[in-house]
Amino acid sequence: MSSDTFVYVTYIRTTPEKLWAALITPEVVPMPPANALHKRPR
């Protein structure tokens, strides 16, 4: 039995400090509205 697997690799050239700041800084990573997770689809 054969199965296909796709693997995506991304390389980011930066320092660990800049990467961490980009991941945790709200201005860089916009957060969804607080109620977005609690809405039910209609």
Phi and psi restraints in degrees (range 20) as a CNS / XPLOR table:
assign (resid 1 and name C) (resid 2 and name N)
       (resid 2 and name CA) (resid 2 and name C) 1.0 -110.1 20.0 2
assign (resid 2 and name N) (resid 2 and name CA)
       (resid 2 and name C) (resid 3 and name N) 1.0 139.6 20.0 2
assign (resid 2 and name C) (resid 3 and name N)
       (resid 3 and name CA) (resid 3 and name C) 1.0 -133.2 20.0 2
assign (resid 3 and name N) (resid 3 and name CA)
       (resid 3 and name C) (resid 4 and name N) 1.0 141.2 20.0 2
assign (resid 3 and name C) (resid 4 and name N)
       (resid 4 and name CA) (resid 4 and name C) 1.0 -92.6 20.0 2
assign (resid 4 and name N) (resid 4 and name CA)
       (resid 4 and name C) (resid 5 and name N) 1.0 139.6 20.0 2
assign (resid 4 and name C) (resid 5 and name N)
       (resid 5 and name CA) (resid 5 and name C) 1.0 -128.7 20.0 2
assign (resid 5 and name N) (resid 5 and name CA)
       (resid 5 and name C) (resid 6 and name N) 1.0 132.4 20.0 2
assign (resid 5 and name C) (resid 6 and name N)
       (resid 6 and name CA) (resid 6 and name C) 1.0 -106.4 20.0 2
assign (resid 6 and name N) (resid 6 and name CA)
       (resid 6 and name C) (resid 7 and name N) 1.0 132.3 20.0 2
assign (resid 6 and name C) (resid 7 and name N)
       (resid 7 and name CA) (resid 7 and name C) 1.0 -125.6 20.0 2
assign (resid 7 and name N) (resid 7 and name CA)
       (resid 7 and name C) (resid 8 and name N) 1.0 127.3 20.0 2
assign (resid 7 and name C) (resid 8 and name N)
       (resid 8 and name CA) (resid 8 and name C) 1.0 -111.3 20.0 2
assign (resid 8 and name N) (resid 8 and name CA)
       (resid 8 and name C) (resid 9 and name N) 1.0 131.5 20.0 2
assign (resid 8 and name C) (resid 9 and name N)
       (resid 9 and name CA) (resid 9 and name C) 1.0 -122.5 20.0 2
assign (resid 9 and name N) (resid 9 and name CA)
       (resid 9 and name C) (resid 10 and name N) 1.0 132.7 20.0 2
assign (resid 9 and name C) (resid 10 and name N)
       (resid 10 and name CA) (resid 10 and name C) 1.0 -122.3 20.0 2
assign (resid 10 and name N) (resid 10 and name CA)
       (resid 10 and name C) (resid 11 and name N) 1.0 128.7 20.0 2
assign (resid 10 and name C) (resid 11 and name N)
       (resid 11 and name CA) (resid 11 and name C) 1.0 -105.3 20.0 2
assign (resid 11 and name N) (resid 11 and name CA)
       (resid 11 and name C) (resid 12 and name N) 1.0 132.8 20.0 2
assign (resid 11 and name C) (resid 12 and name N)
       (resid 12 and name CA) (resid 12 and name C) 1.0 -120.1 20.0 2
assign (resid 12 and name N) (resid 12 and name CA)
       (resid 12 and name C) (resid 13 and name N) 1.0 119.3 20.0 2
assign (resid 12 and name C) (resid 13 and name N)
       (resid 13 and name CA) (resid 13 and name C) 1.0 -93.1 20.0 2
assign (resid 13 and name N) (resid 13 and name CA)
       (resid 13 and name C) (resid 14 and name N) 1.0 101.9 20.0 2
assign (resid 13 and name C) (resid 14 and name N)
       (resid 14 and name CA) (resid 14 and name C) 1.0 -163.8 20.0 2
assign (resid 14 and name N) (resid 14 and name CA)
       (resid 14 and name C) (resid 15 and name N) 1.0 179.0 20.0 2
assign (resid 14 and name C) (resid 15 and name N)
       (resid 15 and name CA) (resid 15 and name C) 1.0 -90.8 20.0 2
assign (resid 15 and name N) (resid 15 and name CA)
       (resid 15 and name C) (resid 16 and name N) 1.0 156.7 20.0 2
assign (resid 15 and name C) (resid 16 and name N)
       (resid 16 and name CA) (resid 16 and name C) 1.0 -57.4 20.0 2
assign (resid 16 and name N) (resid 16 and name CA)
       (resid 16 and name C) (resid 17 and name N) 1.0 -36.1 20.0 2
assign (resid 16 and name C) (resid 17 and name N)
       (resid 17 and name CA) (resid 17 and name C) 1.0 -65.9 20.0 2
assign (resid 17 and name N) (resid 17 and name CA)
       (resid 17 and name C) (resid 18 and name N) 1.0 -43.7 20.0 2
assign (resid 17 and name C) (resid 18 and name N)
       (resid 18 and name CA) (resid 18 and name C) 1.0 -68.4 20.0 2
assign (resid 18 and name N) (resid 18 and name CA)
       (resid 18 and name C) (resid 19 and name N) 1.0 -37.5 20.0 2
assign (resid 18 and name C) (resid 19 and name N)
       (resid 19 and name CA) (resid 19 and name C) 1.0 -64.0 20.0 2
assign (resid 19 and name N) (resid 19 and name CA)
       (resid 19 and name C) (resid 20 and name N) 1.0 -46.1 20.0 2
assign (resid 19 and name C) (resid 20 and name N)
       (resid 20 and name CA) (resid 20 and name C) 1.0 -62.2 20.0 2
assign (resid 20 and name N) (resid 20 and name CA)
       (resid 20 and name C) (resid 21 and name N) 1.0 -43.1 20.0 2
assign (resid 20 and name C) (resid 21 and name N)
       (resid 21 and name CA) (resid 21 and name C) 1.0 -61.5 20.0 2
assign (resid 21 and name N) (resid 21 and name CA)
       (resid 21 and name C) (resid 22 and name N) 1.0 -40.0 20.0 2
assign (resid 21 and name C) (resid 22 and name N)
       (resid 22 and name CA) (resid 22 and name C) 1.0 -66.8 20.0 2
assign (resid 22 and name N) (resid 22 and name CA)
       (resid 22 and name C) (resid 23 and name N) 1.0 -31.7 20.0 2
assign (resid 22 and name C) (resid 23 and name N)
       (resid 23 and name CA) (resid 23 and name C) 1.0 -76.8 20.0 2
assign (resid 23 and name N) (resid 23 and name CA)
       (resid 23 and name C) (resid 24 and name N) 1.0 -30.3 20.0 2
assign (resid 23 and name C) (resid 24 and name N)
       (resid 24 and name CA) (resid 24 and name C) 1.0 -108.2 20.0 2
assign (resid 24 and name N) (resid 24 and name CA)
       (resid 24 and name C) (resid 25 and name N) 1.0 -7.9 20.0 2
assign (resid 24 and name C) (resid 25 and name N)
       (resid 25 and name CA) (resid 25 and name C) 1.0 -83.6 20.0 2
assign (resid 25 and name N) (resid 25 and name CA)
       (resid 25 and name C) (resid 26 and name N) 1.0 118.8 20.0 2
assign (resid 25 and name C) (resid 26 and name N)
       (resid 26 and name CA) (resid 26 and name C) 1.0 -59.2 20.0 2
assign (resid 26 and name N) (resid 26 and name CA)
       (resid 26 and name C) (resid 27 and name N) 1.0 -29.6 20.0 2
assign (resid 26 and name C) (resid 27 and name N)
       (resid 27 and name CA) (resid 27 and name C) 1.0 -69.1 20.0 2
assign (resid 27 and name N) (resid 27 and name CA)
       (resid 27 and name C) (resid 28 and name N) 1.0 -25.6 20.0 2
assign (resid 27 and name C) (resid 28 and name N)
       (resid 28 and name CA) (resid 28 and name C) 1.0 -89.8 20.0 2
assign (resid 28 and name N) (resid 28 and name CA)
       (resid 28 and name C) (resid 29 and name N) 1.0 -41.5 20.0 2
assign (resid 28 and name C) (resid 29 and name N)
       (resid 29 and name CA) (resid 29 and name C) 1.0 -114.4 20.0 2
assign (resid 29 and name N) (resid 29 and name CA)
       (resid 29 and name C) (resid 30 and name N) 1.0 97.0 20.0 2
assign (resid 29 and name C) (resid 30 and name N)
       (resid 30 and name CA) (resid 30 and name C) 1.0 -65.8 20.0 2
assign (resid 30 and name N) (resid 30 and name CA)
       (resid 30 and name C) (resid 31 and name N) 1.0 137.3 20.0 2
assign (resid 30 and name C) (resid 31 and name N)
       (resid 31 and name CA) (resid 31 and name C) 1.0 -92.0 20.0 2
assign (resid 31 and name N) (resid 31 and name CA)
       (resid 31 and name C) (resid 32 and name N) 1.0 143.8 20.0 2
assign (resid 31 and name C) (resid 32 and name N)
       (resid 32 and name CA) (resid 32 and name C) 1.0 -69.7 20.0 2
assign (resid 32 and name N) (resid 32 and name CA)
       (resid 32 and name C) (resid 33 and name N) 1.0 159.7 20.0 2
assign (resid 32 and name C) (resid 33 and name N)
       (resid 33 and name CA) (resid 33 and name C) 1.0 -56.9 20.0 2
assign (resid 33 and name N) (resid 33 and name CA)
       (resid 33 and name C) (resid 34 and name N) 1.0 149.8 20.0 2
assign (resid 33 and name C) (resid 34 and name N)
       (resid 34 and name CA) (resid 34 and name C) 1.0 -58.2 20.0 2
assign (resid 34 and name N) (resid 34 and name CA)
       (resid 34 and name C) (resid 35 and name N) 1.0 -33.7 20.0 2
assign (resid 34 and name C) (resid 35 and name N)
       (resid 35 and name CA) (resid 35 and name C) 1.0 -89.3 20.0 2
assign (resid 35 and name N) (resid 35 and name CA)
       (resid 35 and name C) (resid 36 and name N) 1.0 0.9 20.0 2
assign (resid 35 and name C) (resid 36 and name N)
       (resid 36 and name CA) (resid 36 and name C) 1.0 -64.8 20.0 2
assign (resid 36 and name N) (resid 36 and name CA)
       (resid 36 and name C) (resid 37 and name N) 1.0 -31.2 20.0 2
assign (resid 36 and name C) (resid 37 and name N)
       (resid 37 and name CA) (resid 37 and name C) 1.0 -79.7 20.0 2
assign (resid 37 and name N) (resid 37 and name CA)
       (resid 37 and name C) (resid 38 and name N) 1.0 -15.6 20.0 2
assign (resid 37 and name C) (resid 38 and name N)
       (resid 38 and name CA) (resid 38 and name C) 1.0 -102.8 20.0 2
assign (resid 38 and name N) (resid 38 and name CA)
       (resid 38 and name C) (resid 39 and name N) 1.0 -1.8 20.0 2
assign (resid 38 and name C) (resid 39 and name N)
       (resid 39 and name CA) (resid 39 and name C) 1.0 -77.1 20.0 2
assign (resid 39 and name N) (resid 39 and name CA)
       (resid 39 and name C) (resid 40 and name N) 1.0 139.3 20.0 2
assign (resid 39 and name C) (resid 40 and name N)
       (resid 40 and name CA) (resid 40 and name C) 1.0 -96.5 20.0 2
assign (resid 40 and name N) (resid 40 and name CA)
       (resid 40 and name C) (resid 41 and name N) 1.0 140.9 20.0 2
assign (resid 40 and name C) (resid 41 and name N)
       (resid 41 and name CA) (resid 41 and name C) 1.0 -66.9 20.0 2
assign (resid 41 and name N) (resid 41 and name CA)
       (resid 41 and name C) (resid 42 and name N) 1.0 146.4 20.0 2
